[in-house]
Amino acid sequence: MKLLKGFALLLASTVLLAGCSKKTDELKIYSIIHEEETQALTDLFTKKTGIPVSFLRASTGELVNRVIAEKDSPQADVLLGGATSYHIQADKAGALESYESPLAKKVPSYARSENNTWTGFCVLTLGIGVNSARFQQKFPNEKVPATWEDLVNPAFKGEIVLTNPVASSTAYLFVQDQLQRLGWENGWNYLLALSELVGQFPDSGSAPAKLVGTGEYALGVSYLHALAKYNAEGFDITLVAPPQSVGDVDCISILKNTKNLDAAKKFVDFMLSKEAQELMSSIDFTIPVNPEAKPAAGSIPVSQIDLIDYDAALASSQKEEVLKKWSSEVK
């Protein structure tokens, strides 16, 4: 029923987007990043360029599958957001256009594809969020987890929230973090042991930070920037950056066969600009990839985080197998 409702929403949104097609210069965006950030960015883009924008906000899995399904006749021009493995997946399906923005030269090599089909605009790193008051109440004799291994403590059963990796790129990145740092067998042993302790697997990548912040759970796995945002808003969240974490980038791509290529290129240029990345960081505490852009105060710099050598191509190639195994073994 939930899936059918999701498709109904997407279908209705397609009609909405199609109804605006008379404006040939209107940019249509499929957005994986939050609606607040999407609205602020597209408003600024329109103000600077005069190009109107409409967007559909949905989860990573929904939109990437939609991009691939529509590759011969895309209903949008740009895919905004989502980790590299998902853009690699769309590229392999022949759904992305190659474009090298003049600003891409400022972007680190790990944040752009060799064939210029996707480019990163902010850095994403995973961590653990702790609701200090609830943790102290529930676990007065336990130490706050400092490593991923510390999270697999039987005492924490039912008090951990982790996003569903089938629906969310956030959780799939976490799954790949464990598989790549521990190896396939040991990684799955870790994931299955942790899953037994998880109290909820929401579909939205933003849910764990919110649920920990509001005190519904003591612990949650989330992007550090999401946790930092709730912390800055006054929620009781302690940020933990475990060693051997994973770093990736939120990417932007132009959809193959778009009829609005010029406007799409301008939006890519805009997203790689200092102004756009500082605006986004001011809203959600992400770390800009443009070295000229300053991250928001309260965010944790990448230089202070111990990251594994993450293989995004491997993550993409294993995705179908990993999610199938997750769906069959995690109850």
Buried (B, 14 or more C-beta within 10 A) or exposed (E): EEEEEBEEEBEEBBEEBEEEEEEEEBBBBBBBBBEEBBBBBBEBBBEEBEBBBBBBBBBBBBBBBBBBEBBEEBBBBBBBBBBBBBBBBBBBBEBBBEBBBEBBEBBEEBBBBEEBBBBBBBBBBBBBBBBEEBBEEBBEEBEBBEEBBBBBBEEBEEBBBBBBBBBBBBBBBBBBBBBBBBEEEEBBBBBBEBBEBBBBBBBBBBBBBBBBBBBBBBBBBBBBBBBBBBBBEEBBBBBBBBEBBBBBBBBBBBBBBBEBBEBBBBBBBBBBBBEBBBBBBBBBBBBBBBEEBBBBEEBBEBEEBEBBEBEBEEBBBBBEEBBEBBEEEBE
